[in-house]
Amino acid sequence: MDWFGTEFWSAIAGAIVGATASAVPAYLLANRSSKEVLRRDQAERDEQDRLATYRIFALLDHISNHLLSIRLHLEEMYTAHPISNDELYPVQSRLLPMVGITHSDLIAFDDSNFYIFLKKSGGDLISEVRHLIRLYNSDINSILHYSEIRNKIQEFG
């Protein structure tokens, strides 16, 4: 029996051609599906980046609107009631408590929303925004504390 005859080589050639004929379409299909998955993942990441950016801008808009309304309230209280030199407590008599500010106005922002800044500009902007949030929360706490103390003084006074 001849092991290396024409039938052997034709079987080897048939196996190579068959394997190549089945491997090329499988490779092309796998490559196409991989590109689709990468494209879909990139679109999902872009959407998450857009939403994170929107959340941060909404947060900054909320902070700036609140701080502007606080500033306008303080200016109105100081200009509406002029100070006389004989007043014992000029600030307390002129500065009215702010209505509509509650503990729910304090901002607790998740750090995962700041990853967009790391991708685009580095950590300096993150530090500045976090500092602004701390200052804003401190201002809100001060206003709430002032309103509570002023209400207690008026109750006793």
Secondary structure, DSSP 8 states (H G I E B T S, - for coil): --TTSHHHHHHHHHHHHHHHHHHHHHHHHHHHHHHHHHHHHHHHHHHHHHHHHHHHHHHHHHHHHHHHHHHHHHHHHHHHS---TT-SSHHHHH----SS--GGGS----GGGGHHHHHHT-SHHHHHHHHHHHHHHHHHHHHHHHHHHHHHHHHH-
